[in-house]
């Protein structure tokens, strides 16, 4: 609603009801998932059979908790490994891209910018298949020419990292670019006039200014990497990240362990988002 436009009471209450229903629609499924993580039943559904923490800390079948489910713990470790690499690469390349697109004008800049945005509109499955086919073709060519085996170009964690990096870096670029556009370049000029080197001015002045956006982009990259499924499914090898492991377990038959994992992911995501917001507030 536009505050400056006169609205009738009926329209105002209708709008409030719509907003309320919208947030209920978003929160209700998550609330049900969180609630069923404590249900004393081997089925992740109602009716409510009583409160239990077994789906987190249980050790005896069928109540084996998430902290004692080796495949889940291994998958969380794999996802964390992938997310850290994706986040580091995305932030590093995204920062360079931000300086390139904000600070420089060159022929083909618009076309290059469009290429950078393309992964956002390409379906994840198509992106994953394209990367897999390209990497396999390169690997086959190199193996035929050299007789060596190129594991990094076969389905596995390296391709998963590259596949996720190919589109997550676009988000990092957009976040950091938005912050860089607000920077007063005269601050760098003043540092240069006082004897600082170009890199010294960027390191001492520009990068600290960009740090809230860099941290925010890193958190977004970690969360997007953890939740990615479509691209990862096409590129995964024997080491399955968490989303793939949960999908495999769901095919075998869902249990409240998956609800417990979902609750932990919700909590960690909320904490990361809160920490990012607090860091940005402290830098303003």
Secondary structure, 3 states (H helix, E strand, C coil): CCCCCCCCHHHHHHHHHHHHHHHHHHHHHHHHHHHHCCECCCCCCCCCCCECCHHHHCEECCEECHHHCHHHHHHHHHHHHHHHHHHHHHHHHHHHHHHHHHHCCCCCHHHHHHHHHHHHHCCHHHHHHHHHHHHHHHHHHHHHHHCCCCHHHCCCHHHHHHHHHHHHHHHHHHHHHHHHCCCCCHHHHHHHHCCCCHHHHHHHHHHHHHHHHHHHHHHHHHHHHHHCCHHHHHHCCCCCCHHHHHHHHHHHCCCHHHHHHHHHHHHHHHHHHHHHHHHHHHHC
